[in-house]
Amino acid sequence: MKNIYFDERSFPQQESYALCRCGHSKNMPFCDGSHMKFHFDGTETASKEPYLKNAELMDGPDLLLTDEENLCAFARFRHKGQGNVWNLTEMSDDSDCREAGIQAACDCPSGRIVAWDKRTGESIEPEYEPSIIILQDAGRQCSGSLWVRGGILIESSDGSLYEIRNRVTLCRCGKSSNKPFCDAAHVKIGFHDHDESAGSN
C-alpha cells in the first residue's frame, strides 16, 4: 500500500480492549473516556446488508471485481505498474495483468474491492491471522484507521452483527459518515493519533 504503514507498536494480548473511536483520547489507541468530554456521537450509520448486496460488479475476461465504494479508506492501493485495478481487471486475460489486478484488490485494507476467479466464482483473499493493525498514512501525513483482519466479528452497539469479513477498516478519528467503518475522513481532517487536539476539526 503506497505510503501506508503499520504502527510499529505492539500491545500485550488481552481478552478485550477498549479502543478509542472519538479521536480525542490521549492514550491512543485506547479509550480514556474523552468521548464523554467531547460529547462524541458514535451513532452507527453503516449498512448491515452483506457486502455483495451493495457492491458493484465489474466483469473482466478472466476476473470479476466487486466494489463497494462506501467502504473506501483511501489507502491508494488500487494503482499498480500496469494501471489501476479496474483497468487490470479489464485486461485480465493477460496473465501479468491478472496477477497485478489480484494483488491490487488484495492490498485493499477495507475490503472495498474484492477480486473473484471467474472460472470458479470464488473470491481471492489474502490469508490473515485474526489481528488488528493501526494504520498510519505517511503520504497524507495523518493517522489512519484500524485495520481489522482475519474474520473478526464486529458487533453493533445494539447487539446486532455486521457481516464477518476477512478485512475491514474501522473509524478511529470520530468523523466517519459510515460508522463504525472508515470513510477516509481522517485524511480530510488531518487526524493525528499522537496529537492531543486530534479529531477536533
C-alpha positions as CSV (number, residue, x, y, z in Angstrom):
1,M,0.0,0.0,0.0
2,K,1.6,3.2,-1.1
3,N,2.7,5.4,1.8
4,I,0.6,3.4,4.3
5,Y,2.4,1.6,7.1
6,F,1.7,-0.3,10.2
7,D,2.1,1.4,13.6
8,E,5.3,-0.2,15.0
9,R,4.0,-0.5,18.5
10,S,2.8,-3.8,19.7
11,F,0.5,-4.4,22.7
12,P,0.1,-7.4,25.0
13,Q,-2.8,-9.7,24.1
14,Q,-5.8,-9.3,26.3
15,E,-9.3,-10.8,26.5
16,S,-10.8,-7.5,25.5
17,Y,-9.7,-3.9,24.7
18,A,-11.5,-0.6,24.8
19,L,-10.3,1.3,21.7
20,C,-10.8,5.0,21.0
21,R,-13.5,5.8,18.4
22,C,-13.9,9.5,19.1
23,G,-10.4,10.6,18.0
24,H,-9.6,12.6,21.2
25,S,-8.0,10.0,23.6
26,K,-4.6,11.0,25.0
27,N,-3.8,7.3,25.3
28,M,-4.2,6.2,21.7
29,P,-5.2,3.7,20.5
30,F,-7.1,3.1,23.8
31,C,-10.1,4.8,25.1
32,D,-9.6,7.2,28.0
33,G,-13.1,8.4,28.4
34,S,-12.6,11.5,26.2
35,H,-15.8,10.7,24.3
36,M,-17.8,11.9,27.3
37,K,-15.9,15.2,27.5
38,F,-16.4,15.9,23.8
39,H,-19.9,14.6,23.6
40,F,-19.0,12.2,20.9
41,D,-21.8,10.9,18.7
42,G,-20.9,7.4,17.7
43,T,-24.2,6.6,16.1
44,E,-23.6,3.8,13.6
45,T,-24.8,4.6,10.1
46,A,-23.2,1.8,8.0
47,S,-25.4,-0.7,6.3
48,K,-25.7,-4.1,7.9
49,E,-26.5,-5.7,4.5
50,P,-24.0,-8.2,3.2
51,Y,-21.1,-6.7,1.2
52,L,-22.3,-8.2,-2.1
53,K,-25.7,-6.6,-1.7
54,N,-24.2,-3.1,-2.1
55,A,-21.2,-3.8,-4.2
56,E,-21.0,-3.1,-8.0
57,L,-19.8,-5.9,-10.2
58,M,-17.2,-5.5,-12.9
59,D,-16.9,-8.4,-15.4
60,G,-13.4,-8.8,-16.9
61,P,-12.3,-11.6,-19.3
62,D,-10.7,-13.7,-16.5
63,L,-11.5,-11.9,-13.3
64,L,-14.6,-10.5,-11.7
65,L,-14.3,-7.4,-9.4
66,T,-16.7,-6.2,-6.8
67,D,-16.5,-2.7,-5.5
68,E,-18.4,-1.1,-2.5
69,E,-17.3,2.5,-2.7
70,N,-18.8,3.4,0.7
71,L,-16.1,1.4,2.4
72,C,-13.2,3.3,0.8
73,A,-10.5,4.1,3.4
74,F,-8.4,6.0,0.8
75,A,-5.4,3.7,1.1
76,R,-4.4,4.3,-2.6
77,F,-3.6,0.6,-3.2
78,R,-5.5,0.4,-6.5
79,H,-2.7,1.5,-8.8
80,K,-0.1,-0.9,-9.9
81,G,2.6,-0.5,-12.6
82,Q,0.3,-1.6,-15.5
83,G,-2.7,0.5,-14.4
84,N,-5.4,0.7,-11.8
85,V,-7.3,-2.3,-10.5
86,W,-10.3,-1.7,-12.8
87,N,-8.1,-1.5,-16.0
88,L,-6.2,-4.5,-14.9
89,T,-9.5,-6.4,-14.5
90,E,-10.5,-5.4,-18.0
91,M,-7.1,-6.8,-19.2
92,S,-7.2,-9.9,-17.0
93,D,-6.9,-12.3,-20.0
94,D,-3.2,-11.2,-19.8
95,S,-1.6,-13.2,-17.1
96,D,0.6,-10.3,-15.8
97,C,-2.4,-8.0,-15.7
98,R,-4.5,-10.7,-13.9
99,E,-1.8,-11.2,-11.3
100,A,-1.4,-7.4,-10.8
101,G,-5.2,-7.0,-10.6
102,I,-5.5,-9.6,-7.9
103,Q,-2.6,-8.1,-5.9
104,A,-4.2,-4.6,-6.1
105,A,-7.5,-6.0,-4.9
106,C,-5.9,-8.0,-2.1
107,D,-4.0,-4.9,-1.0
108,C,-7.3,-3.1,-0.2
109,P,-7.3,-3.0,3.6
110,S,-11.0,-2.1,3.8
111,G,-12.2,-4.9,1.6
112,R,-13.9,-2.3,-0.6
113,I,-12.6,-4.2,-3.6
114,V,-12.5,-7.9,-4.0
115,A,-11.3,-10.0,-6.9
116,W,-13.1,-13.2,-7.9
117,D,-11.9,-16.1,-10.0
118,K,-14.3,-16.1,-13.0
119,R,-13.9,-19.8,-13.6
120,T,-14.7,-20.9,-10.0
121,G,-16.7,-18.0,-8.8
122,E,-14.6,-18.0,-5.6
123,S,-13.3,-14.8,-4.0
124,I,-9.5,-14.4,-3.9
125,E,-8.5,-13.3,-0.5
126,P,-5.1,-12.9,1.3
127,E,-4.7,-15.2,4.3
128,Y,-4.7,-13.3,7.6
129,E,-4.5,-14.4,11.2
130,P,-7.1,-12.6,13.3
131,S,-5.4,-9.2,14.1
132,I,-6.0,-5.5,14.5
133,I,-3.5,-3.2,12.9
134,I,-3.1,0.6,13.5
135,L,-2.5,2.2,10.1
136,Q,-0.6,5.4,9.6
137,D,-0.6,7.4,6.3
138,A,2.8,9.0,5.7
139,G,1.8,10.2,2.2
140,R,-1.0,12.3,3.6
141,Q,0.8,13.0,6.9
142,C,-2.1,11.7,9.0
143,S,-3.1,8.7,11.1
144,G,-5.3,6.1,9.5
145,S,-8.0,3.6,10.5
146,L,-8.0,0.4,12.5
147,W,-7.4,-2.5,10.0
148,V,-9.3,-5.5,11.3
149,R,-8.2,-8.7,9.6
150,G,-8.8,-12.4,9.6
151,G,-12.6,-12.6,10.1
152,I,-13.0,-10.9,13.4
153,L,-16.6,-10.5,14.5
154,I,-17.8,-6.9,14.7
155,E,-20.9,-6.3,16.9
156,S,-23.0,-3.2,16.7
157,S,-23.9,-1.2,19.8
158,D,-27.4,-2.6,19.6
159,G,-26.1,-6.2,19.7
160,S,-26.7,-7.0,16.1
161,L,-23.8,-8.3,14.0
162,Y,-22.1,-7.0,10.9
163,E,-21.1,-9.5,8.2
164,I,-17.9,-11.3,9.1
165,R,-15.3,-10.3,6.5
166,N,-11.6,-11.1,6.0
167,R,-10.7,-7.4,6.1
168,V,-12.4,-4.2,7.1
169,T,-11.3,-0.8,8.4
170,L,-12.9,0.9,11.4
171,C,-13.0,4.7,12.0
172,R,-10.9,6.0,14.9
173,C,-10.9,9.7,14.0
174,G,-14.6,10.0,15.0
175,K,-15.6,11.8,11.8
176,S,-16.7,9.0,9.5
177,S,-20.1,9.3,7.9
178,N,-20.2,5.5,7.7
179,K,-19.6,4.5,11.3
180,P,-18.3,2.1,12.5
181,F,-16.4,1.8,9.3
182,C,-13.7,4.2,7.9
183,D,-14.7,6.5,5.1
184,A,-11.3,8.3,4.8
185,A,-12.5,11.3,6.9
186,H,-9.1,11.1,8.7
187,V,-7.5,12.4,5.6
188,K,-9.9,15.3,5.3
189,I,-9.4,16.5,8.9
190,G,-5.7,15.7,9.1
191,F,-6.2,13.3,12.0
192,H,-3.1,12.6,14.2
193,D,-3.3,10.0,16.9
194,H,-0.3,11.5,18.8
195,D,-1.8,15.0,18.9
196,E,-4.0,15.7,21.9
197,S,-6.1,18.0,19.7
198,A,-6.7,15.1,17.3
199,G,-10.2,14.9,15.9
200,S,-11.1,18.5,17.0
201,N,-11.6,19.7,13.4
